[in-house]
Amino acid sequence: MKTDDIFRMTEDQLFKELDTSIKGISKEEAKKRLEKYGYNEIKEVKKTSMFSRFIANFTHLLAILLWIASILSFVGGMPQLGWAIILVIIVNALFSFWQEFKAEQATESLKKMLPSYVKVIRDGQQEQILARELVPGDVIYLEEGDHVPADARLIEAFEMRTINAALTGESEPVRRTSDVVLDDDVSLIQAPNLVFMGTNVASGSGTAVVYATGMNTQFGKIASLTQTISAEQSPLQKQLTRVAKVIAYLSLVMGVFFFLLGLLMGRSLVDTFMFAIGIITANVPEGLLPTVTLALAMGVQRMAKRHALVKKLSSVETLGGATVICTDKTGTLTQNEMTVREIWTKVAYYNVSGVGYEPKGDFYVDDQKVDVKNLPNELSLLLKIGLLCNNSRLVRPTDENPSWGIIGDPTEGSLVVLAEKAGFTLEEMLREYPRISQLPFDSRRKRMTSIHKYGKEIYVFTKGAPKETLSVCNYILSDDGIKKLEQSDIDDIVKQNDKFAESGLRVLAMAYKKIDNEIKEYSIENVENDLIFVGLVAMMDPPRPEVELAVKQAHKAGIKIIMITGDYGLTAESIARRIGIVKGPRPRIITGNELDKMSDEDLKKELKNKEIIFARVAPEHKMKVVAALKDMGEVVAVTGDGVNDSPALKKADIGIAMGKSGTDVAREVATMVLTDDNFASIVNAIEEGRAVYDNVRKFITYIFAHLTPEAIPYILFSLFNIPVPITVMQILAIDLGTETLPALALGVEPPEPGVMDRPPRSPKEKLLNLSLFLRGYVLLGIISSIAVLSGYFWVLYSGGWHWGMTLPLSDPLARKAATMSFLGIVIMQVANVFACRTEVASMFSVSFFKNRLLNIGVVFELVLTALLIYVPFLQKIFDTYPVPFKNWLFYVAFMPLLIGAEEIRKYILRRKIASNQKEVKGSI
Ligand code: ATP
């Protein structure tokens, strides 16, 4: 195909070259071309090879530390320990690799959950298809916020601008036209009548013919050069990398300390050295980071199941700390399934029946059905304006999808349905009134206009927000025909608008005029003035049923909800009241105009209001609110769907885009995408975010808790003449064997009850804080130590040992006592893992069977321990002794002590949270 000078071709040449027409290609032809050209996809360049990623697990800092330890063991004449450490390195590397792999798989599978769609004309009908199925020759329709899905030549463009940054680096939107390029100096990439894959439509709309797809596009050509994966670490991961290093150094210090202490107390060099190496090896937290990554990835997967796709692992933890949600109204809090209910004109007031998008329903005036064959003049005109000043399409039911639907903006869709209820169809109407231009809707102007031919005459049809439309009207259609718009008319219209708004209805105004045939440039200034006001259309957009509960949950969780909407204040307030965002008699409603005049300081003061709504705002205002909130130290989640929402989405801690109704651009900059556009999913995601953060704390607590019962006996051993309380190999078996699965399982705990009853954590809170250390090392650690030492001395004394008697490890009694300590740590860790399942709630409030992996982990832990104790070959390696079953039961008696102490701690914590909440409530 000759595409080099595609921008110089006339429309006819273009159609001929690409073997297509204004009606697009046929479905069969599309299939054939798909086979020929392949999917419209950018092929990913192979990332770092699996092998080198696997090897990386052997060469990071902590692994190197272990290698050194193993070499020292060999040099020091302890090959058994040396081999054990190598085994540890291998097991750890395999484990980490598997975790990373699973985490990656989890995030990769999410990508597939958010396919990109495109509006295409095939067989003369507009339909929506997957962007990857696009082929050369397809005629596509592009509008504000769309991602350009392939390289295409424009054949029609209305006020269209694209952002070509991905291709040219230029971030300012550039103007696009459909004119043939005659200038010789223009290159393909500069041609204003071409749109390229990877760029976005910043404003306006247009129709284009695809000439290159997939790797044949300009973007495809450069993508293969520039594709890189940026594996950005989350703050949590960064914090943990630091913590892991600190712990590694600490264990180094501890190792040296025990070494010196042992020597000082006259222990043999070999014994103390071996123990020091063991302590270091056991405590180097090499598994910490991959476990956190996996916990985050699992969180991401759970969120996806609850309709929130998180694009960066790091957002999971940020989400958990959200303190404010700034949300749109339409589509997020409401269903975005509009149905026109009432129509007001200066002549009459109409009610409209029917539900959803099915074009079935009647018009009534004072309960009298209107005969649609004999429509009153002003109603007929109003319906035509709504139908023609419109870019949506009604989708008829099919066998696959038996319900009526729309393609495009639901506000506009409802107007198509309305017109069809009176028997008008878009095709017929466009035949009578062909469209010659349009001034697309934008959320600043809050209006849309389309320009049509009618015979030799030219008409302008405008619809938009009532006050914004009224401001460009000078006439009104009344009983006596067209008359000058008086103040009394304006008062009537505003009064009626407020009435509609107070009952939560969304209102649009319709206006029109005939214009001079001489006008050639249809700009906003030339066209949107001196209009004739026709009437108001009020549509219902019911709140989503699940939102009310979600709002309640968010409030309970101490999260403030601020509605920021383009809609009218009274409509916004009415909806906010219905779903419980507003409860007080007088919420503060700030309009975009007011906000413009407000200083940042004043805005911050206003934001302290408990109930606040921003109405009739433009997207830029959202940015101002988000910036002020962030300045106040809040962690802000904000929703957005349009191109102009991008700065606010970027600025916020969590930018949330809509998967269904939002634009591609918003989805691209957002950190989270809601696949169901539903506010309730944000609250669910916050719950999951909190759970992930808690889980990481849970498994770190669990891991920390075994260090104390390992260290205390050994300190006693160093200081007093007692038999070896636990051997290095046994410690390694615990830390790197029995512990692993239960720790991992804590990372995937579902959210604990009451996780949304607490206030958000402070953004300054550190993951590893004093309370975590105290809980792990002190509370849980000391109780375990008491149990372990009791078991150890019980075995010794009942075996005939007395204080001061020297007993080498070769003595069966010494081995039996050491095995008892080993068994004690394992069994106390079983109690510990159940205690760690919750941080605040009672352990008994979560179902025992909910975390399957945890139960499997515990069984694995116990079976492995039994093997280590009873299999003769393992007994030799681990210096274990086959203790009788009653010794196991000995520790079971200690389990309630640990669990009871934890339950008391949790109870006190719950009381504290509840009284804090009361205080907070009282202060508002
Ligand atoms: P939210 O910001 O909560 O999503 P919204 O949809 O009302 O609410 P915008 O899309 O900015 O916000 O719309 C602002 C106003 O412009 C609407 O309240 C409506 O009056 C008007 N409007 C919306 N869509 C159209 C359209 N397609 N054509 C003309 N006017 C429209």
Boltz pocket constraint, residues with backbone or C-beta under 6 A from the ligand:
constraints:
  - pocket:
      binder: B
      contacts: [[A, 327], [A, 328], [A, 329], [A, 330], [A, 331], [A, 389], [A, 409], [A, 411], [A, 412], [A, 441], [A, 442], [A, 443], [A, 446], [A, 447], [A, 448], [A, 463], [A, 464], [A, 465], [A, 466], [A, 507], [A, 508], [A, 564], [A, 565], [A, 566], [A, 567], [A, 568], [A, 617]]
      max_distance: 6.0
